[in-house]
């Protein structure tokens, strides 16, 4: 990337940061501001899009690693253990109701298509709508200084759902290919999923060991921050290495997600004696990472897709929200949570982001006959959730009294 394009990108990030700080004084979440500034810049400045296309793949991967470390750092086992059942019920509730309702709507809309196309499209859409956004959840929780049992529930369920979506989409993709007369066997699917999960755990353990050394051996923040970024690069490299190794040595396609690797590493460090120092380093390092990552994400938002498929995207958004409400309400009732938590829990899981967009792109590529149209609608829904989801999450955290703002209101 030339210097001029880099300068434009840096300037946009500075503007996003300043706008975020200004509006934060009026209790507006910073994250949607970063996204909005990036999206607006993408519409107005052509060189910004060109620069983002070059910078985003590398920068976003490294930033996601740091965000994954932050997610893992919140999952301290003694604090999470009492909520394992609640987290499991929340994940189960969403995993049932969101696909059932969204798939049903897609199947109804496509009822005039062949059975294979109708069922495949419904299956794939229902799975993608399950995807959440660990980066957005972590960023909103961090900037809100949220803490408490509900915050841990949100983080725990969001992290677990990331794994569920990767596995579920692999199953849905195989099922769709089978319905249309293509694709891998069930045995290859199972082998690929198991290999991906195992390789993710191994890579996460390696990166976690590296992070423990970094946290224990470095004395200055500057050096510690640099080495954490290096560890994030290592998580990306190991994820790519794992995918290639599975294909070359095992002959299976395995999804080894860098974000999951980083989360596992963060969990490992958070549950050692290095927990406090690790959290302090991340608390200082994370804010500038959020600015860069979400501003670049805003530059890459598919606003054209949202406009082109506005009506079906809004319909799918409403149906997904209904699935979240029903699934969360049932889960929190079974878990014995308070009426306040039962009422607002669904809002915490509205945000969507990167992984859903990646899955939609995969559908467009794998199924050219109907995938492009389906992906356009799905991307429109995801963009909507990415833009307004942080407001819903912040509202839920405030309603249950676990944000700094909630504390101010009580006093």
Helices and strands as residue ranges (DSSP letters): H 3-24, H 30-44, H 46-73, H 77-80, G 81-83, H 84-109, H 115-128, H 134-144, H 149-179, H 186-217, H 221-245, I 246-250, H 258-270, H 275-299, H 303-308, H 310-334, H 339-344, G 345-349, H 354-366, H 371-399, H 404-410
